[in-house]
Amino acid sequence: MSEVPLSPVGKEEIHRLESALLVGTLFRPEVLEELRDPTERLTWVDSLAVAAAALAREKAKMPVSRIAEELGRSEATI
């Protein structure tokens, strides 16, 4: 297993941190409980994925405008 960088440099490291954040969050008991509700499941997973992606990019010192562009979201959402 490769190390997960907390200050990623480059796309590969950003994706590793993003994946670790997402998996770590998805398996928290309170998140698993929320995911049991099928009406909100997609919203939860999408929101968590965007949050993990944004945080990983922020840790890579990307500006919010670039993060928003890469993720296809508004700067306000990020």
N, CA, C and O atoms as a GROMACS GRO file, in nm:
protein
  312
    1MET      N    1   0.085  -0.119   0.000
    1MET     CA    2   0.000   0.000   0.000
    1MET      C    3   0.089   0.124   0.000
    1MET      O    4   0.186   0.131   0.075
    2SER      N    5   0.056   0.221  -0.084
    2SER     CA    6   0.137   0.342  -0.091
    2SER      C    7   0.092   0.442   0.015
    2SER      O    8  -0.020   0.438   0.064
    3GLU      N    9   0.183   0.532   0.048
    3GLU     CA   10   0.152   0.634   0.147
    3GLU      C   11   0.057   0.737   0.087
    3GLU      O   12   0.056   0.761  -0.034
    4VAL      N   13  -0.022   0.797   0.174
    4VAL     CA   14  -0.113   0.902   0.131
    4VAL      C   15  -0.053   1.035   0.175
    4VAL      O   16  -0.037   1.060   0.294
    5PRO      N   17  -0.019   1.120   0.079
    5PRO     CA   18   0.043   1.248   0.113
    5PRO      C   19  -0.060   1.347   0.169
    5PRO      O   20  -0.171   1.357   0.118
    6LEU      N   21  -0.023   1.418   0.274
    6LEU     CA   22  -0.113   1.518   0.331
    6LEU      C   23  -0.098   1.653   0.262
    6LEU      O   24  -0.185   1.739   0.274
    7SER      N   25   0.011   1.671   0.191
    7SER     CA   26   0.033   1.790   0.108
    7SER      C   27   0.069   1.741  -0.031
    7SER      O   28   0.186   1.740  -0.069
    8PRO      N   29  -0.031   1.699  -0.108
    8PRO     CA   30  -0.004   1.636  -0.236
    8PRO      C   31   0.060   1.729  -0.338
    8PRO      O   32   0.035   1.850  -0.340
    9VAL      N   33   0.141   1.669  -0.423
    9VAL     CA   34   0.204   1.739  -0.534
    9VAL      C   35   0.173   1.656  -0.658
    9VAL      O   36   0.219   1.542  -0.669
   10GLY      N   37   0.099   1.710  -0.749
   10GLY     CA   38   0.067   1.638  -0.871
   10GLY      C   39  -0.065   1.564  -0.862
   10GLY      O   40  -0.116   1.536  -0.754
   11LYS      N   41  -0.118   1.532  -0.978
   11LYS     CA   42  -0.251   1.469  -0.987
   11LYS      C   43  -0.259   1.334  -0.918
   11LYS      O   44  -0.359   1.304  -0.852
   12GLU      N   45  -0.156   1.252  -0.932
   12GLU     CA   46  -0.160   1.118  -0.871
   12GLU      C   47  -0.172   1.128  -0.719
   12GLU      O   48  -0.253   1.057  -0.659
   13GLU      N   49  -0.094   1.214  -0.658
   13GLU     CA   50  -0.100   1.230  -0.513
   13GLU      C   51  -0.233   1.292  -0.470
   13GLU      O   52  -0.288   1.256  -0.366
   14ILE      N   53  -0.284   1.386  -0.549
   14ILE     CA   54  -0.414   1.446  -0.518
   14ILE      C   55  -0.521   1.338  -0.519
   14ILE      O   56  -0.605   1.332  -0.429
   15HIS      N   57  -0.519   1.252  -0.619
   15HIS     CA   58  -0.619   1.145  -0.628
   15HIS      C   59  -0.605   1.044  -0.514
   15HIS      O   60  -0.706   0.991  -0.466
   16ARG      N   61  -0.483   1.016  -0.471
   16ARG     CA   62  -0.465   0.924  -0.357
   16ARG      C   63  -0.525   0.984  -0.230
   16ARG      O   64  -0.594   0.915  -0.155
   17LEU      N   65  -0.498   1.113  -0.206
   17LEU     CA   66  -0.554   1.179  -0.088
   17LEU      C   67  -0.706   1.187  -0.098
   17LEU      O   68  -0.777   1.161   0.000
   18GLU      N   69  -0.755   1.222  -0.213
   18GLU     CA   70  -0.900   1.229  -0.236
   18GLU      C   71  -0.967   1.095  -0.206
   18GLU      O   72  -1.070   1.090  -0.139
   19SER      N   73  -0.909   0.988  -0.256
   19SER     CA   74  -0.965   0.854  -0.233
   19SER      C   75  -0.962   0.816  -0.086
   19SER      O   76  -1.059   0.762  -0.033
   20ALA      N   77  -0.851   0.845  -0.020
   20ALA     CA   78  -0.840   0.814   0.123
   20ALA      C   79  -0.942   0.891   0.204
   20ALA      O   80  -1.004   0.836   0.296
   21LEU      N   81  -0.961   1.019   0.172
   21LEU     CA   82  -1.060   1.100   0.243
   21LEU      C   83  -1.201   1.045   0.222
   21LEU      O   84  -1.279   1.035   0.316
   22LEU      N   85  -1.231   1.010   0.099
   22LEU     CA   86  -1.365   0.960   0.068
   22LEU      C   87  -1.392   0.826   0.136
   22LEU      O   88  -1.497   0.809   0.198
   23VAL      N   89  -1.300   0.733   0.125
   23VAL     CA   90  -1.318   0.601   0.186
   23VAL      C   91  -1.325   0.613   0.338
   23VAL      O   92  -1.410   0.551   0.402
   24GLY      N   93  -1.236   0.693   0.395
   24GLY     CA   94  -1.237   0.711   0.540
   24GLY      C   95  -1.367   0.769   0.591
   24GLY      O   96  -1.415   0.732   0.698
   25THR      N   97  -1.425   0.859   0.514
   25THR     CA   98  -1.551   0.921   0.553
   25THR      C   99  -1.669   0.826   0.534
   25THR      O  100  -1.757   0.817   0.619
   26LEU      N  101  -1.669   0.754   0.422
   26LEU     CA  102  -1.782   0.664   0.393
   26LEU      C  103  -1.800   0.555   0.498
   26LEU      O  104  -1.911   0.508   0.520
   27PHE      N  105  -1.692   0.515   0.564
   27PHE     CA  106  -1.702   0.406   0.661
   27PHE      C  107  -1.718   0.452   0.805
   27PHE      O  108  -1.709   0.372   0.897
   28ARG      N  109  -1.741   0.582   0.824
   28ARG     CA  110  -1.772   0.630   0.959
   28ARG      C  111  -1.913   0.584   0.995
   28ARG      O  112  -2.001   0.588   0.909
   29PRO      N  113  -1.936   0.540   1.117
   29PRO     CA  114  -2.068   0.488   1.155
   29PRO      C  115  -2.183   0.584   1.126
   29PRO      O  116  -2.288   0.541   1.078
   30GLU      N  117  -2.165   0.712   1.156
   30GLU     CA  118  -2.274   0.807   1.134
   30GLU      C  119  -2.304   0.828   0.985
   30GLU      O  120  -2.418   0.853   0.947
   31VAL      N  121  -2.202   0.817   0.901
   31VAL     CA  122  -2.223   0.829   0.757
   31VAL      C  123  -2.292   0.703   0.704
   31VAL      O  124  -2.384   0.712   0.623
   32LEU      N  125  -2.247   0.588   0.749
   32LEU     CA  126  -2.313   0.463   0.708
   32LEU      C  127  -2.461   0.465   0.744
   32LEU      O  128  -2.544   0.416   0.667
   33GLU      N  129  -2.492   0.520   0.859
   33GLU     CA  130  -2.632   0.530   0.902
   33GLU      C  131  -2.712   0.619   0.806
   33GLU      O  132  -2.824   0.585   0.768
   34GLU      N  133  -2.655   0.732   0.769
   34GLU     CA  134  -2.723   0.823   0.675
   34GLU      C  135  -2.740   0.758   0.538
   34GLU      O  136  -2.840   0.783   0.470
   35LEU      N  137  -2.645   0.676   0.498
   35LEU     CA  138  -2.651   0.613   0.366
   35LEU      C  139  -2.756   0.502   0.358
   35LEU      O  140  -2.786   0.454   0.249
   36ARG      N  141  -2.810   0.463   0.471
   36ARG     CA  142  -2.916   0.360   0.471
   36ARG      C  143  -3.044   0.412   0.405
   36ARG      O  144  -3.123   0.334   0.352
   37ASP      N  145  -3.064   0.543   0.409
   37ASP     CA  146  -3.184   0.604   0.351
   37ASP      C  147  -3.164   0.617   0.200
   37ASP      O  148  -3.085   0.701   0.155
   38PRO      N  149  -3.234   0.537   0.121
   38PRO     CA  150  -3.212   0.539  -0.024
   38PRO      C  151  -3.249   0.672  -0.091
   38PRO      O  152  -3.197   0.702  -0.198
   39THR      N  153  -3.337   0.750  -0.029
   39THR     CA  154  -3.377   0.876  -0.091
   39THR      C  155  -3.267   0.982  -0.084
   39THR      O  156  -3.264   1.073  -0.167
   40GLU      N  157  -3.179   0.971   0.011
   40GLU     CA  158  -3.071   1.069   0.028
   40GLU      C  159  -2.933   1.014  -0.008
   40GLU      O  160  -2.835   1.089  -0.007
   41ARG      N  161  -2.924   0.888  -0.038
   41ARG     CA  162  -2.795   0.822  -0.061
   41ARG      C  163  -2.713   0.891  -0.170
   41ARG      O  164  -2.595   0.921  -0.149
   42LEU      N  165  -2.772   0.915  -0.284
   42LEU     CA  166  -2.699   0.975  -0.396
   42LEU      C  167  -2.649   1.115  -0.360
   42LEU      O  168  -2.536   1.151  -0.394
   43THR      N  169  -2.733   1.192  -0.292
   43THR     CA  170  -2.692   1.326  -0.250
   43THR      C  171  -2.574   1.319  -0.154
   43THR      O  172  -2.478   1.396  -0.168
   44TRP      N  173  -2.580   1.228  -0.058
   44TRP     CA  174  -2.471   1.213   0.038
   44TRP      C  175  -2.341   1.174  -0.031
   44TRP      O  176  -2.237   1.235  -0.006
   45VAL      N  177  -2.346   1.074  -0.116
   45VAL     CA  178  -2.224   1.026  -0.182
   45VAL      C  179  -2.167   1.135  -0.272
   45VAL      O  180  -2.045   1.156  -0.273
   46ASP      N  181  -2.252   1.204  -0.346
   46ASP     CA  182  -2.205   1.312  -0.433
   46ASP      C  183  -2.141   1.423  -0.350
   46ASP      O  184  -2.033   1.471  -0.385
   47SER      N  185  -2.206   1.464  -0.243
   47SER     CA  186  -2.152   1.571  -0.158
   47SER      C  187  -2.019   1.532  -0.096
   47SER      O  188  -1.927   1.612  -0.090
   48LEU      N  189  -2.010   1.408  -0.048
   48LEU     CA  190  -1.885   1.362   0.012
   48LEU      C  191  -1.773   1.354  -0.092
   48LEU      O  192  -1.659   1.388  -0.062
   49ALA      N  193  -1.805   1.310  -0.212
   49ALA     CA  194  -1.705   1.302  -0.318
   49ALA      C  195  -1.653   1.440  -0.355
   49ALA      O  196  -1.533   1.459  -0.372
   50VAL      N  197  -1.742   1.536  -0.368
   50VAL     CA  198  -1.701   1.673  -0.401
   50VAL      C  199  -1.618   1.732  -0.287
   50VAL      O  200  -1.517   1.798  -0.312
   51ALA      N  201  -1.660   1.709  -0.164
   51ALA     CA  202  -1.584   1.761  -0.049
   51ALA      C  203  -1.445   1.701  -0.043
   51ALA      O  204  -1.347   1.773  -0.020
   52ALA      N  205  -1.433   1.571  -0.064
   52ALA     CA  206  -1.302   1.505  -0.061
   52ALA      C  207  -1.214   1.557  -0.173
   52ALA      O  208  -1.095   1.584  -0.153
   53ALA      N  209  -1.271   1.573  -0.291
   53ALA     CA  210  -1.194   1.623  -0.406
   53ALA      C  211  -1.149   1.767  -0.381
   53ALA      O  212  -1.034   1.801  -0.410
   54ALA      N  213  -1.237   1.849  -0.328
   54ALA     CA  214  -1.203   1.989  -0.302
   54ALA      C  215  -1.096   2.000  -0.194
   54ALA      O  216  -1.002   2.078  -0.208
   55LEU      N  217  -1.109   1.923  -0.088
   55LEU     CA  218  -1.011   1.928   0.021
   55LEU      C  219  -0.874   1.881  -0.026
   55LEU      O  220  -0.772   1.941   0.008
   56ALA      N  221  -0.871   1.774  -0.103
   56ALA     CA  222  -0.742   1.724  -0.153
   56ALA      C  223  -0.674   1.829  -0.240
   56ALA      O  224  -0.553   1.848  -0.232
   57ARG      N  225  -0.751   1.897  -0.323
   57ARG     CA  226  -0.694   2.001  -0.409
   57ARG      C  227  -0.652   2.124  -0.329
   57ARG      O  228  -0.552   2.187  -0.361
   58GLU      N  229  -0.729   2.157  -0.226
   58GLU     CA  230  -0.692   2.270  -0.141
   58GLU      C  231  -0.560   2.242  -0.070
   58GLU      O  232  -0.476   2.331  -0.055
   59LYS      N  233  -0.541   2.117  -0.026
   59LYS     CA  234  -0.416   2.078   0.038
   59LYS      C  235  -0.299   2.085  -0.059
   59LYS      O  236  -0.184   2.098  -0.017
   60ALA      N  237  -0.329   2.075  -0.189
   60ALA     CA  238  -0.226   2.087  -0.292
   60ALA      C  239  -0.204   2.234  -0.330
   60ALA      O  240  -0.134   2.264  -0.426
   61LYS      N  241  -0.266   2.323  -0.255
   61LYS     CA  242  -0.249   2.468  -0.273
   61LYS      C  243  -0.311   2.521  -0.402
   61LYS      O  244  -0.264   2.620  -0.457
   62MET      N  245  -0.415   2.454  -0.451
   62MET     CA  246  -0.486   2.502  -0.570
   62MET      C  247  -0.579   2.616  -0.530
   62MET      O  248  -0.638   2.611  -0.422
   63PRO      N  249  -0.592   2.718  -0.614
   63PRO     CA  250  -0.689   2.824  -0.585
   63PRO      C  251  -0.832   2.771  -0.604
   63PRO      O  252  -0.856   2.678  -0.681
   64VAL      N  253  -0.925   2.832  -0.533
   64VAL     CA  254  -1.064   2.788  -0.537
   64VAL      C  255  -1.119   2.791  -0.680
   64VAL      O  256  -1.195   2.702  -0.719
   65SER      N  257  -1.081   2.890  -0.757
   65SER     CA  258  -1.131   2.900  -0.894
   65SER      C  259  -1.091   2.778  -0.977
   65SER      O  260  -1.170   2.727  -1.056
   66ARG      N  261  -0.969   2.730  -0.959
   66ARG     CA  262  -0.923   2.612  -1.034
   66ARG      C  263  -0.991   2.485  -0.982
   66ARG      O  264  -1.027   2.397  -1.060
   67ILE      N  265  -1.008   2.476  -0.850
   67ILE     CA  266  -1.078   2.361  -0.792
   67ILE      C  267  -1.219   2.354  -0.850
   67ILE      O  268  -1.264   2.247  -0.892
   68ALA      N  269  -1.288   2.467  -0.850
   68ALA     CA  270  -1.425   2.471  -0.903
   68ALA      C  271  -1.428   2.428  -1.049
   68ALA      O  272  -1.516   2.353  -1.090
   69GLU      N  273  -1.332   2.476  -1.126
   69GLU     CA  274  -1.327   2.440  -1.268
   69GLU      C  275  -1.303   2.291  -1.286
   69GLU      O  276  -1.371   2.227  -1.367
   70GLU      N  277  -1.208   2.235  -1.212
   70GLU     CA  278  -1.177   2.092  -1.224
   70GLU      C  279  -1.294   2.003  -1.183
   70GLU      O  280  -1.316   1.897  -1.242
   71LEU      N  281  -1.369   2.048  -1.083
   71LEU     CA  282  -1.479   1.966  -1.031
   71LEU      C  283  -1.613   1.997  -1.097
   71LEU      O  284  -1.713   1.929  -1.070
   72GLY      N  285  -1.616   2.098  -1.181
   72GLY     CA  286  -1.741   2.133  -1.249
   72GLY      C  287  -1.846   2.189  -1.155
   72GLY      O  288  -1.965   2.167  -1.174
   73ARG      N  289  -1.800   2.260  -1.053
   73ARG     CA  290  -1.890   2.321  -0.954
   73ARG      C  291  -1.862   2.470  -0.947
   73ARG      O  292  -1.760   2.517  -0.997
   74SER      N  293  -1.952   2.544  -0.886
   74SER     CA  294  -1.930   2.687  -0.870
   74SER      C  295  -1.830   2.711  -0.757
   74SER      O  296  -1.811   2.626  -0.670
   75GLU      N  297  -1.768   2.828  -0.760
   75GLU     CA  298  -1.677   2.863  -0.651
   75GLU      C  299  -1.752   2.870  -0.519
   75GLU      O  300  -1.697   2.834  -0.415
   76ALA      N  301  -1.876   2.915  -0.521
   76ALA     CA  302  -1.957   2.921  -0.399
   76ALA      C  303  -1.979   2.782  -0.340
   76ALA      O  304  -1.978   2.766  -0.218
   77THR      N  305  -1.998   2.683  -0.426
   77THR     CA  306  -2.016   2.545  -0.379
   77THR      C  307  -1.888   2.495  -0.314
   77THR      O  308  -1.893   2.428  -0.210
   78ILE      N  309  -1.775   2.527  -0.373
   78ILE     CA  310  -1.647   2.483  -0.320
   78ILE      C  311  -1.620   2.555  -0.191
   78ILE      O  312  -1.516   2.533  -0.128
   0.00000   0.00000   0.00000
